[in-house]
Amino acid sequence: MAADRGIPSDASDELSARFAQLTEWYGEDGFHSATWITWAEVKAVDWDEPAAKPDSRLHEYRQTPSGLRMTGKSSWSAEFAEAVGLERGDVREWPEGAEWLIGDTLYRSVTIRRRDAVTETGEWRPVWEAMEELAEQHGDENVRLVVWFDD
C-alpha cells in the first residue's frame, strides 16, 4: 500500500539530514525501505486484509487446560530446526496451516492480517493517537508518518 515511497521530497530539513547521516554511518544496507503514509491512508487501511504469504516466523503454541495458547513466534528455534533437519541460517517458507508438534510445543505456519502485525492496543497506539490529534488540527492529508528500517 505505501511501501518503498522513499523519503518525501518535501520532508523537513531535520528529517532529511538525519536519514542522510544514518545512511552515511551505516551504509545503504544499514537503513533501507524508506516510505511514508498519510493519516487519510491509515484510516482507509483494510485491517483484515491478509498478508501475501504466511508469516516467516512460525507461531508457537502450548497446550493449556483451556486449549492452545500462543506463546510467541520465532524466525529460529533450535528445537524445531533439529526436528525438521534445518541447518543454522536456513530460511524456509512453509505453507499456510502446516503444523509440527515437537515436545509440548506446536509450531504452525500462519498468514497474519494487518491487524495482527499492527495491533490497536500495541506499540503503535501512541503513533495513531498523535496522528489523529494532528489531523484534527491540520487535516488527514496533511499528517504523515515517515519510516525506514534497519537490519
DRENDO-503513 format. One line per 10 residues: number of its first residue (from 0); their letters; for each residue x, y, z of N, C-alpha, C, O. Coordinates in Angstrom, 1 decimal. Layout:
! residues N
NUM = A = X:Y:Z:X:Y:Z:X:Y:Z:X:Y:Z ~ ...
END
This chain:
! residues 151
0 = MAADRGIPSD = 0.8:-1.2:0.0:0.0:0.0:0.0:0.9:1.3:0.0:0.6:2.2:-0.8 ~ 1.8:1.3:0.9:2.7:2.5:1.0:4.2:2.2:1.0:5.0:2.9:1.5 ~ 4.5:1.0:0.5:5.9:0.5:0.5:6.8:1.3:-0.5:6.4:1.7:-1.5 ~ 8.0:1.5:0.0:9.1:2.0:-0.9:8.8:3.3:-1.6:9.1:3.5:-2.8 ~ 8.2:4.2:-0.9:8.0:5.6:-1.4:9.2:6.5:-1.3:9.3:7.5:-2.0 ~ 10.1:6.0:-0.5:11.3:6.9:-0.2:11.0:8.0:0.8:9.9:8.1:1.3 ~ 12.0:8.8:1.0:11.8:10.0:1.9:11.0:11.0:1.1:11.4:11.2:-0.1 ~ 10.0:11.6:1.6:9.2:12.6:0.8:10.1:13.7:0.3:11.0:14.2:1.0 ~ 9.9:14.2:-0.9:10.7:15.3:-1.5:10.5:16.6:-0.7:11.4:17.4:-0.7 ~ 9.4:16.7:0.1:9.2:17.9:0.9:9.4:17.7:2.4:8.9:18.4:3.2
10 = ASDELSARFA = 10.2:16.6:2.7:10.4:16.3:4.1:11.2:17.5:4.7:11.9:18.3:4.1 ~ 11.1:17.6:6.0:11.8:18.7:6.7:13.3:18.5:6.6:13.8:17.4:6.3 ~ 14.0:19.6:6.7:15.5:19.6:6.7:16.0:18.6:7.7:17.0:17.9:7.5 ~ 15.4:18.7:8.9:15.9:17.8:10.0:15.8:16.3:9.7:16.7:15.5:9.9 ~ 14.6:15.9:9.2:14.4:14.5:8.8:15.4:14.1:7.7:16.0:13.1:7.8 ~ 15.5:14.9:6.7:16.4:14.6:5.6:17.8:14.5:6.0:18.5:13.5:5.6 ~ 18.2:15.4:6.9:19.6:15.3:7.4:19.9:14.1:8.3:20.9:13.5:8.2 ~ 18.9:13.7:9.1:19.0:12.5:10.0:19.1:11.3:9.1:20.0:10.4:9.4 ~ 18.3:11.2:8.1:18.3:10.0:7.2:19.7:9.9:6.5:20.3:8.8:6.4 ~ 20.1:11.0:6.0:21.4:11.1:5.3:22.6:10.7:6.3:23.5:10.0:5.9
20 = QLTEWYGEDG = 22.5:11.2:7.5:23.5:10.9:8.5:23.5:9.4:8.8:24.6:8.8:8.8 ~ 22.4:8.8:9.0:22.3:7.4:9.3:22.8:6.5:8.1:23.5:5.5:8.3 ~ 22.4:6.9:6.9:22.9:6.2:5.7:24.4:6.3:5.6:25.0:5.3:5.2 ~ 25.0:7.5:5.9:26.4:7.6:5.9:27.1:6.7:6.9:28.1:6.1:6.6 ~ 26.6:6.7:8.1:27.2:5.9:9.2:27.1:4.4:8.9:28.1:3.7:9.1 ~ 25.9:4.0:8.5:25.7:2.5:8.4:25.6:2.0:6.9:25.5:0.8:6.7 ~ 25.8:2.9:6.0:25.7:2.5:4.6:24.3:2.2:4.1:23.4:2.2:4.8 ~ 24.3:2.0:2.8:23.0:1.8:2.1:22.3:0.5:2.6:21.0:0.4:2.7 ~ 23.1:-0.5:3.1:22.5:-1.7:3.6:22.0:-1.6:5.0:21.1:-2.4:5.4 ~ 22.4:-0.6:5.7:22.0:-0.4:7.1:20.6:0.1:7.3:19.9:-0.3:8.2
30 = FHSATWITWA = 20.3:1.1:6.5:18.9:1.6:6.5:18.3:1.6:5.2:19.0:1.9:4.2 ~ 17.1:1.1:5.1:16.5:0.8:3.8:15.0:1.0:3.9:14.4:1.2:4.9 ~ 14.4:0.9:2.7:12.9:0.8:2.6:12.2:2.1:3.2:11.2:1.9:3.8 ~ 12.8:3.2:3.0:12.1:4.4:3.5:10.8:4.6:2.8:10.7:4.3:1.6 ~ 9.8:5.0:3.5:8.5:5.2:3.0:7.7:6.2:3.9:8.2:6.5:5.0 ~ 6.5:6.5:3.5:5.6:7.4:4.3:4.2:7.0:4.0:3.9:6.4:3.0 ~ 3.3:7.4:4.9:1.9:7.2:4.8:1.1:8.4:5.5:1.5:8.8:6.5 ~ 0.1:8.8:4.8:-0.7:9.9:5.5:-1.8:9.3:6.4:-2.1:8.1:6.4 ~ -2.3:10.2:7.3:-3.3:9.7:8.2:-4.6:9.3:7.4:-5.3:8.3:7.8 ~ -4.9:10.0:6.3:-6.0:9.6:5.5:-5.8:8.1:5.0:-6.8:7.4:4.9
40 = EVKAVDWDEP = -4.6:7.8:4.6:-4.3:6.4:4.1:-4.4:5.4:5.2:-5.0:4.3:5.0 ~ -3.9:5.7:6.4:-4.0:4.8:7.5:-5.5:4.6:7.9:-5.9:3.4:8.1 ~ -6.3:5.6:7.8:-7.7:5.4:8.1:-8.4:4.5:7.1:-9.4:3.9:7.4 ~ -7.9:4.5:5.9:-8.5:3.7:4.8:-8.0:2.3:4.7:-8.5:1.5:3.9 ~ -7.1:1.9:5.6:-6.5:0.6:5.5:-7.5:-0.5:5.9:-8.3:-0.3:6.8 ~ -7.5:-1.6:5.1:-8.4:-2.7:5.4:-7.5:-3.6:6.4:-6.7:-4.4:6.0 ~ -7.8:-3.4:7.7:-7.0:-4.1:8.7:-7.2:-5.6:8.7:-6.5:-6.3:9.4 ~ -8.3:-6.1:8.0:-8.5:-7.5:8.0:-7.8:-8.2:6.8:-7.9:-9.4:6.6 ~ -7.2:-7.4:5.9:-6.5:-8.0:4.7:-5.4:-8.9:5.1:-4.5:-8.5:5.9 ~ -5.3:-10.1:4.6:-4.2:-11.0:5.0:-3.0:-10.6:4.2:-3.0:-10.0:3.1
50 = AAKPDSRLHE = -1.8:-11.0:4.8:-0.6:-10.9:4.1:-0.5:-11.7:2.8:-1.3:-12.6:2.6 ~ 0.4:-11.4:1.9:0.5:-12.1:0.6:1.0:-13.5:0.8:0.7:-14.4:0.0 ~ 1.7:-13.8:1.9:2.2:-15.1:2.2:2.3:-15.4:3.7:2.2:-14.4:4.4 ~ 2.4:-16.6:4.1:2.5:-16.9:5.5:3.6:-16.1:6.2:4.7:-15.9:5.6 ~ 3.5:-15.8:7.5:4.5:-15.2:8.3:5.8:-16.0:8.2:5.7:-17.2:8.3 ~ 6.9:-15.4:8.1:8.2:-16.1:8.0:8.5:-16.7:9.4:9.4:-17.5:9.5 ~ 7.9:-16.2:10.4:8.1:-16.7:11.8:7.0:-17.7:12.1:5.8:-17.4:12.0 ~ 7.5:-18.9:12.5:6.5:-19.9:12.9:5.9:-19.5:14.2:6.6:-19.0:15.1 ~ 4.6:-19.6:14.4:3.9:-19.3:15.6:3.9:-20.5:16.5:3.7:-21.6:16.1 ~ 4.2:-20.2:17.8:4.4:-21.3:18.7:3.2:-21.3:19.7:2.8:-20.3:20.2
60 = YRQTPSGLRM = 2.7:-22.5:20.0:1.6:-22.7:20.9:1.9:-23.8:21.9:2.7:-24.7:21.7 ~ 1.3:-23.6:23.1:1.4:-24.7:24.2:0.0:-25.0:24.6:-0.9:-24.2:24.6 ~ -0.1:-26.3:25.0:-1.4:-26.8:25.4:-1.7:-26.3:26.9:-0.8:-26.5:27.7 ~ -2.8:-25.7:27.1:-3.2:-25.3:28.5:-4.5:-26.0:28.8:-5.2:-26.5:27.9 ~ -5.0:-25.9:30.1:-6.3:-26.5:30.4:-7.4:-25.9:29.6:-8.4:-26.6:29.4 ~ -7.3:-24.7:29.1:-8.4:-24.1:28.3:-8.1:-24.2:26.8:-8.8:-23.5:26.1 ~ -7.1:-25.0:26.4:-6.8:-25.1:25.0:-5.5:-24.6:24.6:-4.7:-24.3:25.5 ~ -5.2:-24.5:23.3:-3.9:-24.0:22.8:-3.8:-22.5:23.1:-4.7:-21.7:23.0 ~ -2.6:-22.1:23.6:-2.3:-20.7:23.9:-1.0:-20.3:23.1:0.0:-21.0:23.2 ~ -1.1:-19.3:22.3:0.1:-18.8:21.6:1.1:-18.3:22.6:0.8:-17.5:23.5
70 = TGKSSWSAEF = 2.3:-18.8:22.5:3.4:-18.3:23.4:4.4:-17.5:22.7:5.3:-16.9:23.4 ~ 4.3:-17.3:21.4:5.3:-16.5:20.7:5.4:-16.9:19.3:4.7:-17.7:18.8 ~ 6.3:-16.2:18.6:6.6:-16.6:17.2:8.1:-16.4:17.0:8.7:-15.5:17.6 ~ 8.7:-17.2:16.2:10.2:-17.2:16.1:10.6:-17.4:14.7:10.0:-18.2:14.0 ~ 11.7:-16.7:14.3:12.2:-17.0:13.0:13.3:-18.1:13.1:13.7:-18.6:12.1 ~ 13.7:-18.4:14.3:14.6:-19.5:14.5:14.4:-20.2:15.9:14.3:-19.5:16.9 ~ 14.3:-21.5:15.8:14.1:-22.3:17.0:15.1:-23.5:16.8:14.9:-24.3:15.9 ~ 16.0:-23.7:17.7:17.0:-24.8:17.6:16.2:-26.1:17.7:16.5:-27.1:17.0 ~ 15.2:-26.2:18.6:14.4:-27.4:18.8:13.7:-27.8:17.5:13.7:-28.9:17.1 ~ 13.1:-26.8:16.9:12.3:-27.0:15.6:13.3:-27.4:14.5:13.1:-28.4:13.8
80 = AEAVGLERGD = 14.4:-26.7:14.4:15.4:-26.9:13.3:15.9:-28.4:13.4:16.1:-29.0:12.4 ~ 16.2:-28.8:14.6:16.8:-30.1:14.8:15.7:-31.2:14.4:16.0:-32.2:13.7 ~ 14.5:-30.9:14.8:13.4:-31.9:14.5:13.1:-32.0:13.0:12.8:-33.1:12.5 ~ 13.3:-30.9:12.2:12.9:-31.0:10.8:14.2:-31.0:9.9:14.0:-31.0:8.7 ~ 15.3:-31.0:10.5:16.6:-31.1:9.7:17.0:-29.8:9.0:17.6:-29.8:8.0 ~ 16.8:-28.7:9.7:17.3:-27.4:9.2:18.7:-27.1:9.7:19.0:-27.5:10.9 ~ 19.5:-26.5:8.9:20.8:-26.0:9.4:20.7:-24.6:9.9:19.8:-23.9:9.4 ~ 21.6:-24.1:10.7:21.5:-22.7:11.2:21.6:-21.8:10.0:22.4:-21.9:9.1 ~ 20.7:-20.8:10.0:20.6:-19.9:8.9:19.7:-20.3:7.7:19.4:-19.4:6.9 ~ 19.3:-21.5:7.7:18.3:-21.9:6.6:17.0:-21.2:6.8:16.5:-21.0:7.9
90 = VREWPEGAEW = 16.5:-20.6:5.7:15.3:-19.9:5.7:14.3:-20.7:4.8:14.6:-21.0:3.7 ~ 13.2:-21.0:5.3:12.2:-21.7:4.6:10.8:-20.9:4.6:10.5:-20.2:5.6 ~ 10.0:-21.1:3.6:8.7:-20.7:3.6:7.8:-21.9:3.7:8.0:-22.9:3.0 ~ 6.9:-21.9:4.7:6.1:-23.1:4.9:4.6:-22.8:4.5:4.2:-21.6:4.6 ~ 3.9:-23.7:4.0:2.5:-23.5:3.5:1.6:-23.1:4.7:1.8:-23.6:5.8 ~ 0.7:-22.3:4.4:-0.3:-21.9:5.4:-0.9:-23.1:6.1:-1.3:-24.1:5.4 ~ -0.9:-23.1:7.4:-1.5:-24.2:8.2:-0.6:-25.4:8.5:-1.0:-26.3:9.2 ~ 0.6:-25.4:7.9:1.5:-26.5:8.2:1.8:-26.5:9.7:2.0:-25.4:10.3 ~ 1.8:-27.7:10.3:2.0:-27.8:11.8:3.0:-28.9:12.1:3.1:-29.9:11.4 ~ 3.7:-28.7:13.2:4.6:-29.7:13.7:4.5:-29.7:15.3:4.6:-28.6:15.9
100 = LIGDTLYRSV = 4.2:-30.8:15.9:4.1:-30.9:17.3:5.5:-31.5:17.7:5.8:-32.7:17.4 ~ 6.3:-30.7:18.4:7.6:-31.1:18.9:7.6:-30.9:20.4:7.6:-29.8:20.9 ~ 7.7:-32.0:21.1:7.7:-31.9:22.5:6.3:-31.4:22.9:5.3:-32.0:22.5 ~ 6.2:-30.4:23.7:4.9:-29.8:24.1:4.7:-28.5:23.4:3.8:-27.7:23.8 ~ 5.4:-28.3:22.3:5.2:-27.0:21.5:4.6:-27.4:20.2:5.2:-28.3:19.5 ~ 3.6:-26.7:19.8:3.0:-26.8:18.4:3.5:-25.6:17.6:3.3:-24.5:18.0 ~ 4.2:-25.9:16.5:4.7:-24.9:15.6:3.7:-24.8:14.4:3.4:-25.9:13.9 ~ 3.2:-23.6:14.1:2.2:-23.5:13.0:2.6:-22.4:12.1:3.0:-21.3:12.5 ~ 2.5:-22.6:10.8:2.6:-21.6:9.8:1.3:-20.8:9.6:0.3:-21.5:9.3 ~ 1.3:-19.5:9.8:0.1:-18.7:9.8:0.2:-17.5:8.9:1.3:-16.9:8.9
110 = TIRRRDAVTE = -0.8:-17.2:8.2:-0.9:-16.0:7.4:-1.6:-15.0:8.3:-2.7:-15.1:8.7 ~ -0.8:-13.9:8.6:-1.4:-12.9:9.5:-2.1:-11.8:8.7:-1.9:-11.7:7.5 ~ -3.0:-11.1:9.4:-3.7:-10.0:8.9:-3.0:-8.7:9.3:-2.1:-8.7:10.2 ~ -3.3:-7.6:8.7:-2.6:-6.4:9.1:-2.8:-6.1:10.5:-1.9:-5.6:11.2 ~ -4.0:-6.3:11.0:-4.3:-6.0:12.4:-3.5:-6.9:13.4:-3.3:-6.5:14.6 ~ -3.0:-8.0:12.9:-2.1:-8.9:13.7:-0.7:-8.3:13.9:-0.1:-8.4:14.9 ~ -0.3:-7.6:12.8:1.0:-7.0:12.8:1.1:-5.7:13.5:2.1:-5.3:14.1 ~ 0.0:-4.9:13.4:-0.1:-3.6:14.0:-1.4:-3.6:14.8:-2.5:-3.2:14.3 ~ -1.3:-4.0:16.1:-2.5:-4.1:16.9:-2.9:-2.7:17.4:-2.1:-1.8:17.5 ~ -4.2:-2.6:17.6:-4.8:-1.4:18.1:-4.3:-0.9:19.4:-4.2:0.3:19.7
120 = TGEWRPVWEA = -4.0:-1.9:20.3:-3.6:-1.5:21.7:-2.1:-1.7:21.9:-1.6:-1.5:23.0 ~ -1.4:-2.1:20.9:0.1:-2.3:21.0:0.9:-1.0:20.9:0.4:0.1:21.2 ~ 2.1:-1.2:20.5:3.1:-0.2:20.5:2.8:0.9:19.5:3.4:2.0:19.6 ~ 1.9:0.7:18.5:1.6:1.7:17.5:0.5:2.6:18.0:0.2:3.7:17.4 ~ -0.2:2.3:19.1:-1.3:3.1:19.6:-0.9:4.6:19.8:-1.7:5.5:19.3 ~ 0.2:4.9:20.5:0.5:6.3:20.6:0.8:7.0:19.3:0.5:8.2:19.2 ~ 1.3:6.3:18.3:1.5:6.9:17.0:0.2:7.3:16.4:0.0:8.4:15.9 ~ -0.8:6.3:16.4:-2.1:6.6:15.8:-2.8:7.7:16.5:-3.4:8.6:15.9 ~ -2.7:7.8:17.8:-3.3:8.8:18.6:-2.7:10.2:18.3:-3.4:11.2:18.1 ~ -1.4:10.3:18.2:-0.7:11.5:17.8:-1.1:12.0:16.4:-1.4:13.2:16.2
130 = MEELAEQHGD = -1.1:11.0:15.5:-1.5:11.4:14.1:-3.0:11.9:14.0:-3.3:12.8:13.3 ~ -3.8:11.2:14.8:-5.2:11.6:14.8:-5.4:13.0:15.3:-6.2:13.8:14.8 ~ -4.7:13.3:16.4:-4.8:14.6:17.0:-4.3:15.7:16.1:-4.9:16.8:15.9 ~ -3.2:15.4:15.4:-2.6:16.4:14.4:-3.6:16.6:13.3:-3.8:17.7:12.8 ~ -4.2:15.5:12.8:-5.1:15.5:11.7:-6.4:16.4:12.0:-6.9:17.0:11.1 ~ -6.8:16.3:13.3:-7.9:17.2:13.7:-7.6:18.6:13.5:-8.5:19.4:13.2 ~ -6.4:19.0:13.6:-5.9:20.4:13.5:-5.6:20.8:12.1:-5.8:21.9:11.6 ~ -4.9:19.8:11.3:-4.3:20.1:10.1:-4.9:19.4:8.9:-4.6:19.7:7.7 ~ -5.8:18.4:9.1:-6.4:17.7:8.0:-5.7:16.3:7.8:-4.5:16.2:7.9 ~ -6.5:15.3:7.4:-6.0:14.0:7.3:-4.9:13.8:6.3:-3.9:13.1:6.5
140 = ENVRLVVWFD = -5.0:14.6:5.2:-4.0:14.5:4.1:-2.7:15.3:4.5:-1.6:15.1:3.8 ~ -2.7:16.1:5.5:-1.6:16.9:5.9:-0.8:16.3:7.0:0.1:17.0:7.6 ~ -1.1:15.1:7.4:-0.3:14.5:8.5:0.2:13.2:8.0:-0.5:12.4:7.4 ~ 1.5:13.0:8.1:2.1:11.7:7.6:3.1:11.2:8.5:3.8:11.9:9.3 ~ 3.3:9.9:8.4:4.3:9.2:9.2:5.4:8.8:8.2:5.1:8.2:7.1 ~ 6.7:9.1:8.5:7.8:8.7:7.7:8.6:7.7:8.4:9.0:7.9:9.6 ~ 8.9:6.6:7.8:9.6:5.5:8.4:10.7:4.9:7.5:10.7:5.1:6.3 ~ 11.7:4.2:8.1:12.6:3.4:7.4:13.0:2.3:8.3:12.7:2.3:9.5 ~ 13.7:1.3:7.8:14.0:0.1:8.5:15.5:-0.1:8.5:16.2:0.3:7.7 ~ 15.9:-0.9:9.6:17.3:-1.3:9.7:17.4:-2.8:9.7:16.4:-3.5:9.9
150 = D = 18.6:-3.3:9.6:18.8:-4.7:9.7:19.4:-5.1:11.0:19.6:-6.2:11.3
END
